[in-house]
Amino acid sequence: MNIVSLPHPNNFLVVEPLNYPNPYDFSIPHRHDYFEIILVREGKGEQLIDFSKTGLNENCVYTVYPGQIHHLKREEAEGLILQFKKDIFDFIFPVKYHYLYFPQAGLQLDTNTFNHLYEITESILSLNNEPQLSPLSIHKSYSYLQIVLITLIEQHQYHSNNDSGSFGGKFLQLLGQGIKEKRKVADYAELMGVSTDRLTALCKETFGTTPLRLIHEALILEIKRLMVSGDLTLKEIAFDLNFDSTANFSSFVKSATTFTPSELQEQLKKSLLP
């Protein structure tokens, strides 16, 4: 099955009306490589998320994460869709992408809470419609997204009475906490209380990839953060992340990004310049 990319590849964050003309064939199930937050204001429809059918209900918010099978039939539904890449979480601390792996895809909200989220999303849409955004306006839109995501996380926890989340959330939370010291699949299998084979099967089922690939993704994300968020030298970053040599650190970065550590740091810093 083909992976669908963000319609505007140069943007980390996009807002579209629910009935926008998709640049891909949405009439058949597909996979995204980005997150979607679907806010349904009124009307009806249905969707398929990882082979589970669910309706589109008024004042309901749905979360679709990268790799999930998705098929949306809008019918008469009206609303907005927030679309964003995982890269955006580098800019919206302290929210992390694995916090969005909720036990259920849809969440029915009270009218006031839904309207609050909808108005914030409309604010992002208004900003994105401006011909040219200043760096401050871009970060303002990221701040709006942060409010939306934090509210959703809080609401999911409130409605489920359980903040531990699904398997995906649990695994990625452990990954985020342990990435500096733990690099082996066996380490996380032990923490999850399952065998390595079972952990691999669950990761493939949930994320469409292996636990080792997720470990490497989490590690390169932490490397990027350290490159732009502090005064550590590349050698110090390698030491902080427990690489046994700068050569192995450089080899890992090159393999994961095609850039040397210094090239990657330069690219990241350029992307943050106003």
C-alpha positions as CSV (number, residue, x, y, z in Angstrom):
1,M,0.0,0.0,0.0
2,N,1.3,3.4,-1.0
3,I,2.3,5.9,1.7
4,V,0.6,9.3,1.3
5,S,2.8,12.3,2.0
6,L,1.7,15.7,3.4
7,P,0.0,17.7,0.6
8,H,2.3,20.6,1.2
9,P,5.7,19.0,1.7
10,N,7.5,22.2,2.6
11,N,5.2,22.9,5.6
12,F,5.3,21.1,8.9
13,L,1.7,22.2,9.7
14,V,-1.3,22.4,7.4
15,V,-5.0,23.0,8.0
16,E,-7.6,22.1,5.4
17,P,-11.4,22.1,5.3
18,L,-12.8,18.5,5.7
19,N,-14.0,18.6,2.1
20,Y,-10.7,19.9,0.6
21,P,-9.7,18.3,-2.8
22,N,-7.2,15.6,-1.9
23,P,-4.0,15.4,-4.0
24,Y,-4.3,11.6,-3.8
25,D,-7.0,9.0,-4.4
26,F,-8.8,9.1,-1.0
27,S,-11.6,6.8,-2.3
28,I,-9.5,3.8,-1.3
29,P,-7.7,3.0,1.9
30,H,-4.3,4.5,2.2
31,R,-1.5,5.3,4.7
32,H,-0.2,8.7,5.7
33,D,3.3,9.6,6.7
34,Y,2.0,12.4,8.9
35,F,-0.5,12.9,11.8
36,E,-4.1,14.1,11.2
37,I,-6.4,15.6,13.7
38,I,-10.0,15.7,12.3
39,L,-12.5,18.0,13.9
40,V,-16.1,17.4,12.8
41,R,-18.3,20.4,13.5
42,E,-21.5,19.0,11.9
43,G,-22.9,16.5,9.5
44,K,-22.2,12.8,9.1
45,G,-19.8,10.4,7.5
46,E,-17.7,7.4,8.3
47,Q,-14.1,6.3,8.2
48,L,-11.9,3.2,8.5
49,I,-8.9,3.4,10.8
50,D,-6.7,0.3,10.9
51,F,-9.7,-1.8,9.7
52,S,-12.0,-0.5,12.4
53,K,-15.0,1.4,11.2
54,T,-16.2,4.5,13.0
55,G,-18.6,7.2,12.2
56,L,-18.0,10.9,11.9
57,N,-20.0,12.6,14.7
58,E,-20.6,16.2,15.5
59,N,-18.3,17.8,18.1
60,C,-16.0,14.8,17.8
61,V,-12.2,14.8,17.2
62,Y,-10.4,12.0,15.6
63,T,-6.6,11.3,15.6
64,V,-4.9,9.3,12.8
65,Y,-1.2,8.7,13.2
66,P,1.5,7.8,10.6
67,G,1.3,4.3,9.3
68,Q,-2.3,3.7,10.1
69,I,-4.7,2.4,7.4
70,H,-7.2,5.2,6.7
71,H,-10.2,5.7,4.6
72,L,-12.5,8.7,5.0
73,K,-16.0,9.1,3.6
74,R,-17.0,12.7,4.3
75,E,-20.6,12.6,3.0
76,E,-22.2,15.8,4.5
77,A,-19.7,16.3,7.3
78,E,-18.1,19.7,7.8
79,G,-15.1,20.5,9.8
80,L,-11.3,21.0,9.7
81,I,-8.3,18.7,9.3
82,L,-5.0,19.5,11.1
83,Q,-2.1,17.8,9.3
84,F,1.5,17.8,10.6
85,K,4.7,16.0,10.3
86,K,6.5,14.3,13.2
87,D,9.3,16.9,12.7
88,I,7.1,19.6,14.3
89,F,7.5,18.1,17.7
90,D,11.1,19.5,17.7
91,F,9.4,22.9,18.2
92,I,6.5,22.2,20.5
93,F,8.1,21.1,23.8
94,P,7.1,19.4,26.0
95,V,4.6,17.6,23.9
96,K,6.0,14.5,22.3
97,Y,4.5,12.6,19.3
98,H,4.0,9.4,21.2
99,Y,1.5,11.2,23.5
100,L,-1.0,11.1,20.6
101,Y,-1.2,7.3,20.5
102,F,-4.6,7.2,22.1
103,P,-6.5,4.0,23.1
104,Q,-9.4,5.1,20.8
105,A,-9.2,7.2,17.6
106,G,-12.3,9.3,18.3
107,L,-13.2,11.5,21.2
108,Q,-16.6,13.1,21.8
109,L,-16.2,16.5,23.4
110,D,-18.6,18.9,25.1
111,T,-19.7,21.8,22.9
112,N,-17.5,24.4,24.8
113,T,-14.3,22.3,24.6
114,F,-14.9,21.4,20.9
115,N,-15.6,25.1,20.0
116,H,-12.4,26.1,21.8
117,L,-10.3,23.7,19.8
118,Y,-12.1,24.6,16.6
119,E,-11.5,28.3,17.0
120,I,-7.8,27.7,17.7
121,T,-7.6,25.5,14.5
122,E,-9.3,28.3,12.5
123,S,-6.6,30.7,13.8
124,I,-3.9,28.4,12.4
125,L,-5.8,28.3,9.1
126,S,-6.0,32.1,9.0
127,L,-2.2,32.4,9.7
128,N,-1.4,29.8,7.0
129,N,-3.5,31.7,4.5
130,E,-1.3,34.8,4.8
131,P,0.9,35.3,1.7
132,Q,4.1,35.2,3.8
133,L,4.5,34.3,7.4
134,S,7.1,35.9,9.6
135,P,9.2,33.5,11.8
136,L,7.2,34.7,14.9
137,S,3.9,33.9,13.1
138,I,5.1,30.5,12.2
139,H,5.9,29.8,15.9
140,K,2.6,31.3,16.8
141,S,0.8,28.7,14.7
142,Y,3.0,26.0,16.4
143,S,1.9,27.3,19.8
144,Y,-1.7,27.1,18.7
145,L,-1.1,23.5,17.7
146,Q,0.5,22.8,21.1
147,I,-2.7,24.0,22.9
148,V,-4.8,21.8,20.7
149,L,-2.7,18.7,21.4
150,I,-2.4,19.3,25.1
151,T,-6.1,19.7,25.4
152,L,-6.7,16.5,23.4
153,I,-4.2,14.6,25.6
154,E,-5.9,15.9,28.8
155,Q,-9.4,15.1,27.4
156,H,-8.4,11.5,26.4
157,Q,-6.9,11.0,29.9
158,Y,-10.1,12.4,31.5
159,H,-12.4,10.2,29.5
160,S,-10.4,7.0,29.8
161,N,-9.4,7.5,33.5
162,N,-6.1,6.1,32.4
163,D,-3.0,8.0,31.4
164,S,-0.9,5.0,30.4
165,G,-2.3,4.8,26.9
166,S,-2.2,2.0,24.4
167,F,0.7,-0.3,23.6
168,G,2.1,2.3,21.2
169,G,2.0,5.1,23.8
170,K,3.6,2.9,26.5
171,F,6.4,1.7,24.2
172,L,7.2,5.1,22.8
173,Q,7.1,6.7,26.3
174,L,9.6,4.1,27.5
175,L,11.7,4.8,24.4
176,G,11.7,8.6,25.0
177,Q,12.7,8.0,28.6
178,G,15.4,5.5,28.0
179,I,17.0,6.4,24.7
180,K,20.2,7.7,26.2
181,E,21.0,4.4,27.9
182,K,19.0,1.7,26.2
183,R,19.6,0.9,22.5
184,K,18.7,-2.8,22.3
185,V,15.4,-4.3,21.5
186,A,15.8,-6.7,24.4
187,D,16.0,-3.8,26.8
188,Y,12.5,-2.5,25.8
189,A,11.1,-6.0,25.6
190,E,12.1,-6.5,29.2
191,L,10.5,-3.2,30.2
192,M,7.3,-4.1,28.4
193,G,7.3,-7.6,29.9
194,V,7.2,-9.4,26.6
195,S,9.7,-11.4,24.4
196,T,11.7,-9.7,21.7
197,D,9.7,-11.6,19.1
198,R,6.4,-10.4,20.6
199,L,7.7,-6.8,20.8
200,T,8.7,-6.9,17.2
201,A,5.3,-8.3,16.1
202,L,3.5,-5.6,18.1
203,C,5.6,-2.8,16.7
204,K,5.0,-4.0,13.1
205,E,1.3,-4.3,13.8
206,T,1.1,-0.9,15.5
207,F,3.7,1.2,13.7
208,G,4.3,-0.7,10.5
209,T,8.0,-1.0,11.4
210,T,10.5,-2.7,13.7
211,P,11.4,-1.7,17.3
212,L,15.0,-1.3,16.2
213,R,13.9,1.3,13.6
214,L,11.9,3.2,16.2
215,I,14.9,3.1,18.6
216,H,17.1,4.6,15.8
217,E,14.4,7.3,15.0
218,A,14.2,8.3,18.7
219,L,18.0,8.5,18.9
220,I,18.4,10.7,15.9
221,L,15.6,12.9,17.1
222,E,17.5,13.4,20.4
223,I,20.7,14.1,18.6
224,K,18.9,16.8,16.5
225,R,17.5,18.4,19.6
226,L,20.9,18.5,21.3
227,M,22.4,20.0,18.2
228,V,20.1,23.0,18.3
229,S,19.0,23.4,21.9
230,G,22.3,23.8,23.7
231,D,26.0,24.6,23.7
232,L,27.3,21.0,23.5
233,T,30.0,20.3,21.0
234,L,29.4,17.3,18.7
235,K,31.9,15.3,20.7
236,E,30.0,16.2,23.9
237,I,26.7,15.1,22.3
238,A,28.3,11.8,21.4
239,F,29.4,11.4,25.0
240,D,26.1,12.5,26.4
241,L,24.3,9.9,24.4
242,N,26.7,7.2,25.4
243,F,28.4,6.4,22.0
244,D,31.6,4.6,22.6
245,S,33.5,6.8,20.1
246,T,33.0,9.9,18.0
247,A,33.6,7.7,14.9
248,N,30.6,5.5,15.8
249,F,28.5,8.6,16.5
250,S,29.4,10.0,13.1
251,S,28.7,6.7,11.4
252,F,25.3,6.4,12.9
253,V,24.3,10.0,12.0
254,K,25.5,9.6,8.4
255,S,23.6,6.3,8.1
256,A,20.4,7.7,9.5
257,T,20.4,11.1,7.7
258,T,23.0,10.9,4.8
259,F,24.7,13.9,6.5
260,T,27.8,14.1,8.7
261,P,27.1,15.4,12.2
262,S,28.5,18.9,11.3
263,E,26.5,19.0,8.1
264,L,23.3,18.0,9.9
265,Q,23.9,20.6,12.6
266,E,24.4,23.2,10.0
267,Q,21.2,22.2,8.2
268,L,19.2,22.3,11.4
269,K,20.5,25.7,12.4
270,K,19.7,27.1,9.0
271,S,16.2,25.9,9.2
272,L,15.7,27.8,12.5
273,L,17.1,31.1,11.3
274,P,14.5,33.9,10.8
